[in-house]
Amino acid sequence: MAQEYDIVILGGGTGGYVAAIRASQLGLKTAIVEKGKLGGTCLHNGCIPSKALLRSAEVYSTAKRSEDYGVITSDVTINFPKVQERKRNIIDQLYKGVRHLMKKGKIDVYEGIGRILGPSIFSPLPGTISVEMNNGAENEMLIPKNVIIATGSRPRTLPGLEIDGQNVITSEEALALDSLPRSIIIVGGGVIGIEWASMLADFGVEVTVIEFMDQILPAEDTEISREMQRLLKKKGIQIVTGAKVLPETLVKGEEITICADIKNQQKEFKAEKLLVSVGRQANIEGIGLENTDIQTIKGVIATNEVYQTKESHIYAIGDVIGGLQLAHAASHEGIVAVEHIAGKQPRPINYNLVAKCIYSNPEAASVGITEAAAKEKGHKVKIGKFPYKAIGKALVYGESDGFVKIIANEETDDILGVHMIGPHVTDMISEAGLAMVLDAIPWEVSNVIHPHPTLSEAIGEAALAVDGLAIHS
């Protein structure tokens, strides 16, 4: 028997389940179709497990230099199965929490693969969902008034560089490693590649990063990229930029061997494993888009500012529409879509105000535009920059590398971007985000009395530095 709903959401990842909760709050009868586990990639194969491993790596790295803090230890070693067990426990706890939220919101969850059908006896419009159940039961038919596609993304690979799950892996296989490799080549110096490079180096793995662009973290401010590269090299990571990996040169044996073209010269690299980290591609196959008028552009679903597709009753959010491909962005996209379905007037997301975080060691975070982008847009800029080495709490913490950089419009005093690298900046970037949401100027940020001693003092000092008024430099 077909079930009727106000909203059916394809995909129970961060964007999907948050959208479902908001729909429930608004009194809409809601269902989620999820082929894997609620929480999706972020909870099970991305954000959470990788950050759990990064934390273990950070603790291990700190323990090895505990004498710097006057704490004498000996024989500090890694119990990697225990590291993985801790990761799984965190995932399990959060997974139970998400399932509880579904029950609390009376949201029906169908475990299986959902496909959009064309016009049928159930509906004159495309949008009826056929669910191929994981348990082998007869397909369920769901008749929604509205559909939200939140099917997420998967790791992209390079043509000719096939993933075998053993020698050549992506971040998903890396998360399931039983033991640490002696050495690894990471193809791609973007956010995911740099997080893995930092983590594995802190675990004692010999790491080489090969990046096609002329800088790692190509989307970040150039000064942040340069500082990150300097500090990662300080860890012993070999970083090669402006390098084109040549998949046809891959040789598998006791070691992986592969060559890269660097300024028209080939260089050979060897390691125990090779991790491909060259971005992610949207999961748009096998969900019935061909039965609709939904348009795709460059492999992602096209939507308007409230996430409607060409079929006005079908919405799409998260990685499947491209853009920032961040869990917190997907969540808010889901809320906007649901509120629009409910007849409200949600404010479209200003992606310039969405913070981006890199959870390597050191961390990096940003909101707004880079210095180069500001100049390309024709802005006359003034910049305030303040180093952590002048912050007492950073010295106490034992992590004094890095800085806070604020970019402002010289003519209007508006803050155009804030960029940070250093300890706990992913926890501090929201202050900068709030400042930009409220159209604060550097003077107003500097007038927030930041408590002493805290790492956040660097934000106040950087705001003062925009006008040459920093106190401690």
VEXGU-826353 format. One record per residue (C-alpha): x, y, z. Coordinates in steps of 0.02 Angstrom, whole numbers, plus 32768, in hexadecimal, padded with zeros to 4 digits. Each point is the difference from the previous one (the first is absolute). Layout:
XYZ;...
***
This chain:
800080008000;804480AA7FCF;8027807A808C;7FDD80BA7FEF;807380888045;801480BB7FFC;80BC7FE97FE5;806D7F6C7FD3;80BA801B8010;80797F967F9A;80997FF0806F;8012800280BD;80A68058800F;801B80A3805E;7F9C80677F85;7F757F807FEF;7FE07FDA80B6;800880B78033;7F8180297F78;7F927F748043;8008804480B1;7FD180AF7FC6;7F707FB87F9A;7FC37FA3809A;8008809F8066;7F9180537F7E;7F7F7F75800C;80277FB07F58;7FF07F447FED;80B07FCD7FD1;80637F687FCA;80B77FE07FDD;80427F7E7F87;80B37FCD802A;805E7F717FAE;80877FFC8087;7FF9804580AF;7FB180A0803F;808680858010;80477FDA7F55;80B280207FCA;802280888081;7FDA7F908094;803E7F597FC0;808680207F7B;803280B6800D;7FF88090807C;7FED7FA380A4;80717F687FEA;808C80657FB2;7FFA8080808D;80047F738080;80A07FBF7FAF;804780B07FF6;7FE4801580BA;805A7F5D8027;809180367F91;800780A98058;80057FAD80AC;808A7F8A7FC7;806580907FB7;7FEC806480A2;802F7F6B806B;80A27FE97F9F;803480B08031;7FB77FFE80AF;80AB802B8049;7FE780AF7FB8;7F7580118081;80657FB6808E;7FA87F587FF4;80797F6F7FF2;7FC07F697FA0;80547F6D7FAD;7FD57F817F7A;7F6D80617FB9;7FB37F8C7F7E;7F667FF47F91;7F7C7F7B801D;7FAC80187F59;7F747F80801C;7FD48065809D;800380A07F99;7F857FB07F87;7F957FBF808F;7FF180AF8048;7FCD80417F55;7F797F7A7FF0;7FBD802480AE;7FEB80B87FD5;7FA67FD67F5E;7F8F7F838059;7FCF807F8084;7FD580857F80;7FA57F827F92;7F917FCF8092;7FDE80B9801B;7FC8801B7F4C;7F8D7F688006;7FB5804380A2;7FDF80A77FAB;7FA37FA77F73;7F917FA6807F;7FE580A08061;7FC9805B7F63;7F927F6E7FC6;80647FFA7F5F;7FF07F5E7F9E;80A47FB57FC6;80077F887F6D;80A27F9F7FF2;801D7FE77F48;802180517F58;7F8280847FCB;7FDC802A7F4B;7F93808A7FB9;7F7B7FC07F89;7FB080607F72;7F46802A7FF6;7F9A7F698032;7F5A7FC68045;803B804380A8;802680B17FC5;7FF280667F5F;80AA804A8029;80A87FA8800F;802F7FE680B5;7FB57F5E803D;808C7FA28058;801E7F477FEA;806A7FBA808D;80637F617FE3;800B7FC380B3;80A77FC48045;7FAD7F6E8057;7FC17FB87F5C;7F4A80278026;7F8A80397F77;802180AE7FC0;7FAA808C805F;7FA580897FA0;800380AD804E;7F91808B7FBD;804580A98039;7FC080AD7FDD;80B580377FFF;80A97FAA7FEF;80AA8037803F;80977FAF7FAF;80907FF5807D;80647F6F7FBC;80AA804B8024;80A47FD97FA9;808E7F837FF9;80BC800F7FE8;8035802C7F50;80917FA57FAF;807280217F6C;7FE87FA57F5B;80787F6E7FFB;801F800680BB;7F867F7C8038;7FDA7FE680B8;80257F4E8038;7FE1801B80BA;80AB7FBC8030;809080587FAB;7F9F808F7FB1;7F7C80468074;7F8F80958022;7FD9805080A8;7F747F818019;80757F6A7FF9;8081805F8066;7F838013808E;7FF17F43800B;80BB7FD88005;802F7F76807B;80B080438012;806580987FD0;806A7FF87F63;80B98029800A;7FEE807F7F75;7F7A804B7F91;7FEE806E7F67;7F6980748005;7FC6803C7F55;7FAA80A6801F;802A808D8077;7F50803E801F;7FA77FFE80A8;7FEB7F43800F;80AF7FDB7FC1;804F807A807A;7F9C7FBE8093;803B7F4F7FD9;80B280397FE5;8003805780A9;7FAF7F6F805A;806E7F797FB7;809E8065801C;7FD0801780B7;7FE87F44800A;80B37FEB7FC1;7FDC7FD37F4A;807480407F78;7F9080707F96;8012804B7F52;7F7B80767FBA;7FF6801B7F44;7F9480957FCD;7FD680337F4D;7FEB80B98028;808D8076802F;7FCA800280B6;7FB07F878079;7F528033803B;7FE5805F7F5D;7F588048803A;804D8051809A;805880A68015;80B17FF57FBD;804F803080A7;7FA07F768058;80387F837F7C;80B680338011;7FFD7FF680BD;7FAB7F567FFB;80837FC07F87;808C8042806D;7FBA7FAF809D;7FDB7F5A7FAB;80B07FFA7FBB;803B802080B2;7FA67F5C802D;80677FA77F7C;7F7B7FF97F78;8042800B7F4F;7F9180767F9A;800E800A7F43;7F9680837FA6;7FE780227F48;80087F457FE3;7F947F987F8A;7FF27F4B8036;80127F857F70;7F8A7F6E8022;804A7F977F74;80A57FF78061;7FB07FAC8097;80597F5F8032;7FC27F948090;80747F8F8060;80487FFE80AE;7FF980BC7FE9;7F9680727F94;8063805C7F7B;7FB980907F9C;804680927F9E;7FCB80B47FF4;802680847F7E;805380978053;802E808D7F8A;800D7F857F6E;806E7F898061;7FC97F5A8048;80237FD780B5;7FE27F578050;7FAE7FE980AA;7FF77F62806A;7F987FD28098;7FA37F6F804E;7F5680497FD4;7FB680867F91;7F6A80678039;7F9D80597F79;7FB380A3803E;7FCA80657F69;7F5480398034;7F537FB38003;7F797FDD7F80;7F44800C8018;7F967F638011;7F8380217F76;7FFE7F567FAC;7F797F80801C;7F8480738057;7F8A801A7F6D;803180AC7FC4;7FE17FC37F4E;7F477FF3802C;7FF880BB8024;802B80A67FAE;808680208084;809B804F7FB4;80B37FD6802D;8096806E7FDD;80B17FBB8008;7FC87F698062;7F9580578084;7F478029800C;7FCE80B17FD1;7F8F805C807C;7FC480AF8027;8028806080A0;7F807F9E8064;803F7F5A7FB7;7F6F7FDC7F89;80317F9E7F65;7FAF80147F55;7F747F96804C;7FBE8080807D;7FC57F7C807E;80AA7FA98000;808E8052805F;80B97FD48010;807D802B8088;80B17FDB803A;80907FB57F9E;7F8B7FCA7F74;7FEE80B77FCA;80BB8025800A;803480A48050;805D7FFB80A4;7FDB7F488022;8003801A80BC;7F927FA6807F;7FCB80A08058;7FD380517F59;7F977F687FD0;7FA2800980A5;7FCF80B57FE4;7FD37FDE7F4A;7F8A7F7A8040;7FAF80798079;7FE980837F77;7FB27F7F7F8B;7F887FBF8085;7FCB80AE8036;7FDE802D7F4B;7F967F637FEC;7FA18033809E;7FD380A87FB3;807780678068;8079807F7FB8;80AD7FC1802F;809480717FE3;80727FBA7F77;80AC7FCB803E;808E807A7FE3;808D7F847FE1;807F8089801B;7FCF7FF880B8;80157F448013;809D7FD48062;80787F7E7FBA;806D7F988074;809B7F927FEA;801F7F8C8093;80B77FDD7FE3;808680258081;800C80957FF8;7F4B80287FDC;7FC780817F82;7F5980597FEC;7FB8808B7F98;7F6380637FD9;7FE8807C7F74;807680197F6E;80BC7FF77FEE;807380957FE7;80197FD17F49;7F457FF07FE2;7FE080A88053;807D80557F8D;7FB97FA67F68;7F558048802E;804C80AE7FFC;8003802080BB;8086806C804E;80307F9A8097;8051801C80A7;803E7F6C8064;80187FDA80B6;806C7F6C802F;80317FC380AB;80727F6C802D;7FDA7F7E8084;80B3800D8040;7FCB80A48054;7F6A7FAD8056;80217FC380B1;7F817F727FF9;804F7FBE7F61;80AA7FF78057;7FB07FAD8097;7FA97F857F8E;80A47FDB7FA8;7FBD802A7F53;803B80AE7FCE;800F7FEC7F43;7F8180557F90;7FA080A37FF9;7F5880557FE8;7FE7806A7F65;7F71807A7FE4;7FE0804C7F54;7F9880A07FFD;7FC380787F7B;806A809D8010;7F7380707FC2;7F6C7FBB8063;80597FA78090;7F967F647FDF;80517F5B802D;801A7F9C7F60;80517F658048;804F7FB4809A;80847F787FF3;80517FA1808F;80837F7B8016;80367FBF80A9;7FBC7FAB809C;7F437FEA800E;7FD8807A7F74;7F707F907FC5;7FAC802780A7;802380BA7FF2;7FCC80247F4D;7F4980148031;802880A58055;803F80407F5A;7F687FB87FA9;7F8A80588078;805E80A27FE6;7FE57FF37F45;7F497FCF8011;7FE5809B806A;8065806E7F87;807B802B808A;809A80657FD6;80AD7FDB8049;7FEC808B8082;7F647FAC8044;80577F57800A;8093804F805A;7F89804C807F;7FC77F548037;80657FE7809F;80507F587FE1;802A7FA880A4;80B67FE8802F;80547F8A7FED;7FA47FB17F6F;80277FD27F4D;7F7180727FCA;80688098802D;80527FE87F56;7F5C80307FAC;7FF480A38062;80B5802A7FDE;7FEE7FDA7F46;7F6880727FFA;8067808B804F;808F7FDB7F87;7F8E80297F6C;801780B78030;80B17FEC8042;7FC9800180B7;80307F51803D;803A800A80B5;80777F6D800B;806180117F5F;
***
